[in-house]
């Protein structure tokens, strides 16, 4: 029986101006014991309520950039946590300036851990906890936009304790090897996972969320061999000049990035308000002609792995 280990819920799939068919952008990633909200736009508290998720359950809030449609819901979300008497810390991650949106409430019952990320063209680790790793790279928008990579590492094969004991590998190293890490023992020996495991393969799940960006190398390298690439697709190709001028992508741009990155699934999101649901098939055909494994995001859509 298939067991879900990671769930992605699209709270909103529209661009800067909401429509009845598409709310402002936002994605909730439910993985392991973490609930990660990306881009808390206006109305986020209500949309969380509609899917039965309390703001008290959020562990991380990640903001791609500081344009209003991606961050304006953050102060209200934190205020709601205060009114609900939250006591556990919450981590807020975003570009330089995100701390201006996260003042510590008076008489706060919980701590807000703020991580400001400087612009970088290198894929950079933000935080590592349990089997989960958060990384980012700065991509191509009119202000600093950080695209995020969320990696869930799972055991890469079947571990052989007898073989590990035979090789004299201390138990303290076993889990690291099982998760696919090559380790160096105190005596200098290098232990590869294949030396004590069978059926070795890549068992990590990688989800990339671009935020607002033009296509380019940083997007591709972040999304390399990813499980899911959630890509800005604000425009159809006939508006490509506007996309370039405003630091966005067309559905064709997204498909070309996905193809070059070798992702397993492309999700188009952040469609401009000018396109109603009647344009759904235009976006899908545009991208799937280049990258067949494409879906178009809808509000409330859920992807499970």
BALUM-107454 format. One record per residue (C-alpha): x, y, z; residue number from 1. Coordinates in nm, 3 decimals. Layout:
<site px="X" py="Y" pz="Z" i="NUM"/>
...
***
This chain:
<site px="0.000" py="0.000" pz="0.000" i="1"/>
<site px="0.137" py="0.340" pz="-0.102" i="2"/>
<site px="0.221" py="0.566" pz="0.193" i="3"/>
<site px="0.222" py="0.941" pz="0.142" i="4"/>
<site px="0.542" py="1.098" pz="0.274" i="5"/>
<site px="0.507" py="1.444" pz="0.120" i="6"/>
<site px="0.199" py="1.645" pz="0.029" i="7"/>
<site px="0.178" py="1.973" pz="-0.166" i="8"/>
<site px="-0.140" py="2.180" pz="-0.140" i="9"/>
<site px="-0.189" py="2.480" pz="-0.369" i="10"/>
<site px="-0.355" py="2.756" pz="-0.168" i="11"/>
<site px="-0.345" py="2.991" pz="-0.464" i="12"/>
<site px="-0.226" py="2.966" pz="-0.824" i="13"/>
<site px="-0.279" py="3.319" pz="-0.954" i="14"/>
<site px="-0.057" py="3.619" pz="-1.004" i="15"/>
<site px="-0.058" py="3.966" pz="-0.852" i="16"/>
<site px="-0.433" py="4.026" pz="-0.886" i="17"/>
<site px="-0.676" py="3.759" pz="-0.761" i="18"/>
<site px="-0.973" py="3.632" pz="-0.957" i="19"/>
<site px="-1.264" py="3.415" pz="-0.842" i="20"/>
<site px="-1.097" py="3.123" pz="-1.019" i="21"/>
<site px="-0.744" py="3.188" pz="-0.887" i="22"/>
<site px="-0.638" py="3.320" pz="-0.548" i="23"/>
<site px="-0.307" py="3.496" pz="-0.480" i="24"/>
<site px="-0.004" py="3.262" pz="-0.473" i="25"/>
<site px="0.071" py="3.024" pz="-0.190" i="26"/>
<site px="0.174" py="2.662" pz="-0.137" i="27"/>
<site px="0.170" py="2.441" pz="0.173" i="28"/>
<site px="0.416" py="2.152" pz="0.190" i="29"/>
<site px="0.336" py="1.887" pz="0.449" i="30"/>
<site px="0.638" py="1.661" pz="0.495" i="31"/>
<site px="0.743" py="1.440" pz="0.783" i="32"/>
<site px="0.664" py="1.645" pz="1.096" i="33"/>
<site px="0.700" py="1.982" pz="0.925" i="34"/>
<site px="0.444" py="2.209" pz="0.763" i="35"/>
<site px="0.610" py="2.462" pz="0.536" i="36"/>
<site px="0.412" py="2.753" pz="0.394" i="37"/>
<site px="0.563" py="2.926" pz="0.092" i="38"/>
<site px="0.453" py="3.281" pz="0.006" i="39"/>
<site px="0.191" py="3.391" pz="0.263" i="40"/>
<site px="-0.020" py="3.617" pz="0.044" i="41"/>
<site px="-0.325" py="3.811" pz="0.162" i="42"/>
<site px="-0.601" py="3.577" pz="0.276" i="43"/>
<site px="-0.368" py="3.294" pz="0.375" i="44"/>
<site px="-0.530" py="3.240" pz="0.718" i="45"/>
<site px="-0.871" py="3.190" pz="0.559" i="46"/>
<site px="-0.734" py="2.951" pz="0.298" i="47"/>
<site px="-0.552" py="2.747" pz="0.561" i="48"/>
<site px="-0.878" py="2.725" pz="0.754" i="49"/>
<site px="-1.056" py="2.602" pz="0.440" i="50"/>
<site px="-0.825" py="2.298" pz="0.422" i="51"/>
<site px="-0.835" py="2.233" pz="0.796" i="52"/>
<site px="-0.481" py="2.346" pz="0.881" i="53"/>
<site px="-0.434" py="2.566" pz="1.186" i="54"/>
<site px="-0.165" py="2.838" pz="1.174" i="55"/>
<site px="-0.041" py="2.680" pz="1.497" i="56"/>
<site px="0.071" py="2.376" pz="1.295" i="57"/>
<site px="0.304" py="2.572" pz="1.067" i="58"/>
<site px="0.673" py="2.519" pz="1.141" i="59"/>
<site px="0.825" py="2.729" pz="0.861" i="60"/>
<site px="0.714" py="3.024" pz="0.649" i="61"/>
<site px="0.927" py="3.082" pz="0.339" i="62"/>
<site px="0.895" py="3.400" pz="0.132" i="63"/>
<site px="1.040" py="3.409" pz="-0.219" i="64"/>
<site px="1.041" py="3.789" pz="-0.253" i="65"/>
<site px="0.890" py="4.101" pz="-0.102" i="66"/>
<site px="0.628" py="4.193" pz="-0.359" i="67"/>
<site px="0.287" py="4.240" pz="-0.199" i="68"/>
<site px="0.118" py="3.936" pz="-0.352" i="69"/>
<site px="0.378" py="3.709" pz="-0.190" i="70"/>
<site px="0.423" py="3.857" pz="0.157" i="71"/>
<site px="0.128" py="4.079" pz="0.256" i="72"/>
<site px="-0.042" py="3.799" pz="0.448" i="73"/>
<site px="0.255" py="3.743" pz="0.678" i="74"/>
<site px="0.183" py="4.008" pz="0.948" i="75"/>
<site px="-0.177" py="3.891" pz="0.979" i="76"/>
<site px="-0.071" py="3.527" pz="0.993" i="77"/>
<site px="0.170" py="3.597" pz="1.279" i="78"/>
<site px="-0.095" py="3.804" pz="1.458" i="79"/>
<site px="-0.339" py="3.513" pz="1.429" i="80"/>
<site px="-0.081" py="3.280" pz="1.583" i="81"/>
<site px="-0.053" py="3.522" pz="1.876" i="82"/>
<site px="-0.431" py="3.538" pz="1.923" i="83"/>
<site px="-0.444" py="3.158" pz="1.919" i="84"/>
<site px="-0.184" py="3.153" pz="2.199" i="85"/>
<site px="0.089" py="2.982" pz="2.004" i="86"/>
<site px="0.380" py="2.875" pz="2.226" i="87"/>
<site px="0.613" py="2.691" pz="1.987" i="88"/>
<site px="0.868" py="2.882" pz="1.774" i="89"/>
<site px="0.810" py="2.944" pz="1.404" i="90"/>
<site px="1.085" py="3.003" pz="1.149" i="91"/>
<site px="1.042" py="3.276" pz="0.886" i="92"/>
<site px="1.279" py="3.262" pz="0.588" i="93"/>
<site px="1.306" py="3.523" pz="0.316" i="94"/>
<site px="1.524" py="3.770" pz="0.128" i="95"/>
<site px="1.699" py="4.070" pz="0.278" i="96"/>
<site px="1.428" py="4.287" pz="0.434" i="97"/>
<site px="1.199" py="4.007" pz="0.552" i="98"/>
<site px="1.265" py="4.108" pz="0.914" i="99"/>
<site px="1.066" py="4.428" pz="0.848" i="100"/>
<site px="0.756" py="4.211" pz="0.810" i="101"/>
<site px="0.817" py="4.011" pz="1.127" i="102"/>
<site px="0.819" py="4.244" pz="1.428" i="103"/>
<site px="0.791" py="4.053" pz="1.756" i="104"/>
<site px="0.435" py="4.108" pz="1.880" i="105"/>
<site px="0.391" py="4.274" pz="2.220" i="106"/>
<site px="0.356" py="4.012" pz="2.495" i="107"/>
<site px="0.433" py="3.742" pz="2.242" i="108"/>
<site px="0.388" py="3.387" pz="2.365" i="109"/>
<site px="0.615" py="3.242" pz="2.097" i="110"/>
<site px="0.947" py="3.312" pz="1.930" i="111"/>
<site px="0.989" py="3.407" pz="1.565" i="112"/>
<site px="1.319" py="3.282" pz="1.423" i="113"/>
<site px="1.399" py="3.503" pz="1.123" i="114"/>
<site px="1.651" py="3.392" pz="0.858" i="115"/>
<site px="1.740" py="3.662" pz="0.604" i="116"/>
<site px="1.902" py="3.527" pz="0.288" i="117"/>
<site px="2.152" py="3.732" pz="0.094" i="118"/>
<site px="2.149" py="3.713" pz="-0.289" i="119"/>
<site px="2.358" py="3.425" pz="-0.423" i="120"/>
<site px="2.409" py="3.235" pz="-0.746" i="121"/>
<site px="2.528" py="2.929" pz="-0.554" i="122"/>
<site px="2.285" py="2.668" pz="-0.427" i="123"/>
<site px="2.306" py="2.732" pz="-0.054" i="124"/>
<site px="2.189" py="2.530" pz="0.246" i="125"/>
<site px="1.948" py="2.722" pz="0.470" i="126"/>
<site px="1.862" py="2.462" pz="0.731" i="127"/>
<site px="1.892" py="2.088" pz="0.788" i="128"/>
<site px="1.663" py="1.906" pz="1.029" i="129"/>
<site px="1.600" py="1.534" pz="1.065" i="130"/>
<site px="1.586" py="1.404" pz="0.706" i="131"/>
<site px="1.485" py="1.738" pz="0.558" i="132"/>
<site px="1.707" py="2.000" pz="0.394" i="133"/>
<site px="1.614" py="2.350" pz="0.276" i="134"/>
<site px="1.823" py="2.523" pz="0.009" i="135"/>
<site px="1.792" py="2.829" pz="-0.212" i="136"/>
<site px="1.940" py="3.020" pz="-0.500" i="137"/>
<site px="1.860" py="3.372" pz="-0.618" i="138"/>
<site px="1.688" py="3.381" pz="-0.956" i="139"/>
<site px="1.573" py="3.645" pz="-1.203" i="140"/>
<site px="1.305" py="3.894" pz="-1.100" i="141"/>
<site px="1.280" py="4.272" pz="-1.062" i="142"/>
<site px="1.370" py="4.240" pz="-0.691" i="143"/>
<site px="1.564" py="3.971" pz="-0.504" i="144"/>
<site px="1.374" py="3.646" pz="-0.556" i="145"/>
<site px="1.487" py="3.328" pz="-0.387" i="146"/>
<site px="1.386" py="2.997" pz="-0.544" i="147"/>
<site px="1.366" py="2.716" pz="-0.290" i="148"/>
<site px="1.461" py="2.348" pz="-0.291" i="149"/>
<site px="1.310" py="2.119" pz="-0.028" i="150"/>
<site px="1.479" py="1.779" pz="-0.011" i="151"/>
<site px="1.347" py="1.483" pz="0.186" i="152"/>
<site px="1.613" py="1.219" pz="0.223" i="153"/>
<site px="1.500" py="0.859" pz="0.270" i="154"/>
<site px="1.703" py="0.539" pz="0.315" i="155"/>
<site px="1.874" py="0.468" pz="-0.017" i="156"/>
<site px="1.864" py="0.087" pz="0.010" i="157"/>
<site px="1.855" py="-0.215" pz="0.238" i="158"/>
<site px="2.108" py="-0.189" pz="0.520" i="159"/>
<site px="2.308" py="-0.501" pz="0.621" i="160"/>
<site px="2.398" py="-0.476" pz="0.994" i="161"/>
<site px="2.605" py="-0.796" pz="0.976" i="162"/>
<site px="2.822" py="-0.656" pz="0.699" i="163"/>
<site px="2.862" py="-0.329" pz="0.892" i="164"/>
<site px="2.981" py="-0.516" pz="1.200" i="165"/>
<site px="3.215" py="-0.727" pz="0.988" i="166"/>
<site px="3.374" py="-0.409" pz="0.855" i="167"/>
<site px="3.400" py="-0.266" pz="1.206" i="168"/>
<site px="3.178" py="0.035" pz="1.139" i="169"/>
<site px="3.061" py="0.196" pz="1.465" i="170"/>
<site px="2.683" py="0.203" pz="1.510" i="171"/>
<site px="2.691" py="0.583" pz="1.533" i="172"/>
<site px="2.765" py="0.593" pz="1.157" i="173"/>
<site px="2.497" py="0.347" pz="1.043" i="174"/>
<site px="2.211" py="0.591" pz="0.991" i="175"/>
<site px="2.426" py="0.834" pz="0.793" i="176"/>
<site px="2.532" py="0.553" pz="0.561" i="177"/>
<site px="2.172" py="0.433" pz="0.529" i="178"/>
<site px="2.071" py="0.783" pz="0.417" i="179"/>
<site px="2.326" py="0.765" pz="0.136" i="180"/>
<site px="2.620" py="0.948" pz="0.291" i="181"/>
<site px="2.979" py="0.841" pz="0.225" i="182"/>
<site px="3.164" py="0.859" pz="0.556" i="183"/>
<site px="3.526" py="0.853" pz="0.666" i="184"/>
<site px="3.600" py="0.645" pz="0.977" i="185"/>
<site px="3.845" py="0.760" pz="1.245" i="186"/>
<site px="4.100" py="0.509" pz="1.109" i="187"/>
<site px="4.086" py="0.677" pz="0.767" i="188"/>
<site px="3.878" py="0.418" pz="0.583" i="189"/>
<site px="3.616" py="0.556" pz="0.345" i="190"/>
<site px="3.284" py="0.370" pz="0.354" i="191"/>
<site px="3.050" py="0.394" pz="0.057" i="192"/>
<site px="2.680" py="0.302" pz="0.106" i="193"/>
<site px="2.711" py="0.023" pz="-0.151" i="194"/>
<site px="2.962" py="-0.153" pz="0.078" i="195"/>
<site px="2.696" py="-0.230" pz="0.341" i="196"/>
<site px="2.369" py="-0.188" pz="0.149" i="197"/>
<site px="2.182" py="-0.359" pz="-0.132" i="198"/>
<site px="1.937" py="-0.211" pz="-0.386" i="199"/>
<site px="2.116" py="0.122" pz="-0.358" i="200"/>
<site px="1.947" py="0.406" pz="-0.544" i="201"/>
<site px="1.852" py="0.772" pz="-0.507" i="202"/>
<site px="1.559" py="0.780" pz="-0.266" i="203"/>
<site px="1.544" py="1.154" pz="-0.207" i="204"/>
<site px="1.237" py="1.359" pz="-0.292" i="205"/>
<site px="1.318" py="1.706" pz="-0.424" i="206"/>
<site px="1.060" py="1.982" pz="-0.461" i="207"/>
<site px="1.153" py="2.315" pz="-0.621" i="208"/>
<site px="0.941" py="2.630" pz="-0.599" i="209"/>
<site px="1.067" py="2.913" pz="-0.818" i="210"/>
<site px="0.861" py="3.209" pz="-0.703" i="211"/>
<site px="0.859" py="3.489" pz="-0.963" i="212"/>
<site px="1.143" py="3.452" pz="-1.211" i="213"/>
<site px="1.252" py="3.464" pz="-1.569" i="214"/>
<site px="1.401" py="3.137" pz="-1.695" i="215"/>
<site px="1.773" py="3.075" pz="-1.658" i="216"/>
<site px="2.069" py="2.874" pz="-1.537" i="217"/>
<site px="2.006" py="2.918" pz="-1.165" i="218"/>
<site px="1.655" py="2.779" pz="-1.198" i="219"/>
<site px="1.781" py="2.481" pz="-1.398" i="220"/>
<site px="2.064" py="2.389" pz="-1.162" i="221"/>
<site px="1.837" py="2.414" pz="-0.857" i="222"/>
<site px="1.579" py="2.190" pz="-1.026" i="223"/>
<site px="1.832" py="1.936" pz="-1.157" i="224"/>
<site px="1.682" py="1.585" pz="-1.130" i="225"/>
<site px="1.405" py="1.715" pz="-0.904" i="226"/>
<site px="1.087" py="1.524" pz="-0.831" i="227"/>
<site px="0.861" py="1.827" pz="-0.882" i="228"/>
<site px="0.934" py="2.171" pz="-1.027" i="229"/>
<site px="0.671" py="2.435" pz="-0.944" i="230"/>
<site px="0.754" py="2.707" pz="-1.195" i="231"/>
<site px="0.638" py="3.063" pz="-1.256" i="232"/>
<site px="0.415" py="3.059" pz="-1.565" i="233"/>
<site px="0.263" py="3.404" pz="-1.559" i="234"/>
<site px="0.215" py="3.443" pz="-1.934" i="235"/>
<site px="0.142" py="3.265" pz="-2.259" i="236"/>
<site px="0.414" py="3.293" pz="-2.526" i="237"/>
<site px="0.244" py="3.576" pz="-2.715" i="238"/>
<site px="0.319" py="3.794" pz="-2.412" i="239"/>
<site px="0.686" py="3.692" pz="-2.392" i="240"/>
<site px="0.816" py="4.049" pz="-2.417" i="241"/>
<site px="0.611" py="4.151" pz="-2.116" i="242"/>
<site px="0.730" py="3.842" pz="-1.929" i="243"/>
<site px="1.092" py="3.935" pz="-1.992" i="244"/>
<site px="1.045" py="4.299" pz="-1.895" i="245"/>
<site px="0.870" py="4.210" pz="-1.570" i="246"/>
<site px="1.095" py="3.923" pz="-1.464" i="247"/>
<site px="0.849" py="3.642" pz="-1.525" i="248"/>
<site px="0.826" py="3.326" pz="-1.735" i="249"/>
<site px="0.588" py="3.202" pz="-1.999" i="250"/>
<site px="0.459" py="2.844" pz="-1.999" i="251"/>
<site px="0.709" py="2.773" pz="-2.276" i="252"/>
<site px="0.995" py="2.909" pz="-2.067" i="253"/>
<site px="0.890" py="2.685" pz="-1.780" i="254"/>
<site px="0.876" py="2.379" pz="-2.004" i="255"/>
<site px="1.222" py="2.445" pz="-2.145" i="256"/>
<site px="1.366" py="2.485" pz="-1.793" i="257"/>
<site px="1.197" py="2.160" pz="-1.686" i="258"/>
<site px="1.332" py="1.973" pz="-1.986" i="259"/>
<site px="1.687" py="2.094" pz="-1.930" i="260"/>
<site px="1.670" py="2.022" pz="-1.556" i="261"/>
<site px="1.536" py="1.671" pz="-1.606" i="262"/>
<site px="1.260" py="1.712" pz="-1.347" i="263"/>
<site px="1.002" py="1.436" pz="-1.316" i="264"/>
<site px="0.696" py="1.664" pz="-1.303" i="265"/>
<site px="0.641" py="2.029" pz="-1.399" i="266"/>
<site px="0.364" py="2.231" pz="-1.233" i="267"/>
<site px="0.272" py="2.564" pz="-1.389" i="268"/>
<site px="0.154" py="2.832" pz="-1.146" i="269"/>
<site px="0.122" py="3.210" pz="-1.091" i="270"/>
<site px="-0.093" py="3.265" pz="-1.400" i="271"/>
<site px="-0.175" py="3.630" pz="-1.473" i="272"/>
<site px="-0.524" py="3.759" pz="-1.384" i="273"/>
<site px="-0.584" py="3.824" pz="-1.755" i="274"/>
<site px="-0.621" py="3.450" pz="-1.813" i="275"/>
<site px="-0.937" py="3.287" pz="-1.679" i="276"/>
<site px="-0.991" py="2.912" pz="-1.651" i="277"/>
<site px="-1.087" py="2.911" pz="-2.019" i="278"/>
<site px="-0.712" py="2.941" pz="-2.087" i="279"/>
<site px="-0.629" py="2.626" pz="-1.888" i="280"/>
<site px="-0.576" py="2.412" pz="-2.198" i="281"/>
<site px="-0.370" py="2.684" pz="-2.369" i="282"/>
<site px="-0.118" py="2.672" pz="-2.083" i="283"/>
<site px="-0.120" py="2.293" pz="-2.070" i="284"/>
<site px="-0.073" py="2.244" pz="-2.445" i="285"/>
<site px="0.196" py="2.512" pz="-2.465" i="286"/>
<site px="0.412" py="2.339" pz="-2.203" i="287"/>
<site px="0.327" py="1.973" pz="-2.265" i="288"/>
<site px="0.425" py="1.996" pz="-2.632" i="289"/>
<site px="0.780" py="2.053" pz="-2.502" i="290"/>
<site px="0.762" py="1.873" pz="-2.167" i="291"/>
<site px="0.482" py="1.612" pz="-2.159" i="292"/>
<site px="0.490" py="1.556" pz="-1.782" i="293"/>
<site px="0.318" py="1.888" pz="-1.709" i="294"/>
<site px="0.015" py="1.986" pz="-1.502" i="295"/>
<site px="-0.143" py="2.327" pz="-1.451" i="296"/>
<site px="-0.200" py="2.426" pz="-1.089" i="297"/>
<site px="-0.551" py="2.490" pz="-0.962" i="298"/>
<site px="-0.647" py="2.634" pz="-0.626" i="299"/>
<site px="-0.691" py="2.347" pz="-0.382" i="300"/>
<site px="-0.498" py="2.101" pz="-0.597" i="301"/>
<site px="-0.308" py="1.839" pz="-0.397" i="302"/>
<site px="-0.001" py="1.643" pz="-0.511" i="303"/>
<site px="0.106" py="1.348" pz="-0.298" i="304"/>
<site px="0.428" py="1.147" pz="-0.309" i="305"/>
***
